[in-house]
Amino acid sequence: KILAKHKGSDAEHRFNERLPVEVSAVINYDMHAVIGTLRDISANGCFIEIDPTELPLRHSLELAMSVQTRSGETRNYRLPVIVRRVTENGAAVSFNDLGREMYFTLADTVQANQ
């Protein structure tokens, strides 16, 4: 479980710690759908292994993914994101105001899917 870091507490994880994941995802924008794989996720954003030439830098896009919960139910997420950095093998995107509760829900669901 990921916890917010309190001053002076090295034992707790940072709220924006990157969690390694492997989840299929789709980036939607301007009538395009680009398939990729989430490689890490944090409260601030995630890294998607994807063809970076297909993504417009600093544009608002939609990240869509389906993951199974620990109980076996499928949850679908559609999150607004902005492309912040592009590398030769993917892109770092930031969430638009994901919020603490949604992050914990998403992180728990994604980790259960690993």
C-alpha positions in Angstrom: 0.0 0.0 0.0 1.3 3.5 -0.9 1.2 6.1 1.9 1.8 9.8 1.8 5.2 10.7 3.2 5.2 12.5 6.5 8.1 14.8 7.5 10.8 12.8 9.2 9.4 9.4 8.2 11.7 7.5 5.9 9.7 4.3 6.4 6.7 5.4 4.4 6.5 5.6 0.6 6.2 8.9 -1.2 2.8 9.8 -2.5 4.3 10.1 -6.0 6.4 7.0 -5.9 6.6 5.3 -9.3 5.1 1.8 -9.2 6.3 -0.6 -11.9 3.4 -2.0 -13.8 2.7 -3.8 -17.1 -0.8 -2.8 -18.3 -2.1 -2.5 -21.8 -3.5 1.0 -22.5 -4.8 3.2 -25.3 -4.1 6.9 -25.9 -7.0 8.6 -27.6 -6.8 12.0 -29.3 -8.2 13.7 -32.4 -9.9 10.5 -33.7 -6.7 8.5 -33.2 -6.1 5.5 -31.0 -2.5 4.5 -30.2 -2.0 1.2 -28.3 0.8 1.0 -25.7 1.8 -0.5 -22.4 2.0 1.3 -19.0 5.4 0.7 -17.5 5.1 2.8 -14.3 2.5 4.9 -12.6 2.5 7.5 -9.8 0.1 10.1 -8.4 1.4 12.6 -10.9 1.5 10.5 -14.1 2.8 7.5 -15.8 5.2 6.2 -18.5 3.7 4.5 -21.5 5.8 2.4 -23.9 4.4 3.5 -27.2 5.5 4.8 -30.6 6.4 8.3 -29.6 6.1 9.7 -33.1 2.4 9.3 -32.8 2.0 11.6 -29.8 1.7 15.3 -29.8 3.9 16.9 -27.1 2.1 19.1 -24.5 -1.4 18.2 -25.7 -4.3 16.9 -23.7 -5.1 13.3 -24.5 -7.1 10.5 -23.0 -5.5 7.5 -21.4 -7.9 4.4 -21.5 -7.2 1.1 -19.8 -9.1 -1.9 -18.5 -7.7 -3.7 -15.4 -9.0 -6.5 -13.2 -9.6 -5.9 -9.5 -8.5 -8.4 -6.8 -12.1 -9.7 -6.8 -11.9 -10.4 -10.5 -14.2 -7.6 -11.7 -13.0 -5.5 -14.7 -12.6 -1.7 -14.2 -12.3 0.7 -17.1 -10.5 3.9 -16.6 -10.5 7.0 -18.9 -8.1 9.6 -17.6 -7.2 13.0 -19.1 -3.4 13.3 -19.5 -0.8 15.6 -21.0 2.3 14.4 -22.8 5.2 15.9 -20.9 8.3 14.1 -22.3 8.9 11.8 -25.2 11.7 9.3 -25.4 12.7 6.8 -28.1 10.6 4.1 -26.6 7.6 5.9 -25.1 6.2 9.0 -23.4 5.8 10.4 -19.9 2.4 11.8 -19.3 1.0 13.7 -16.4 -2.5 13.3 -15.0 -4.9 16.3 -15.0 -5.8 16.5 -11.3 -6.1 12.8 -10.6 -6.6 13.3 -6.9 -5.4 11.3 -4.0 -8.4 8.9 -3.7 -8.5 8.1 -7.4 -4.7 7.5 -7.3 -5.0 5.0 -4.5 -7.9 3.2 -6.2 -6.0 3.1 -9.5 -2.7 2.0 -7.9 -4.4 -0.7 -5.9 -6.3 -2.0 -9.0 -3.2 -1.9 -11.3 -1.0 -3.6 -8.7 -3.7 -6.3 -8.3 -3.4 -6.9 -12.0 0.3 -7.7 -11.8 
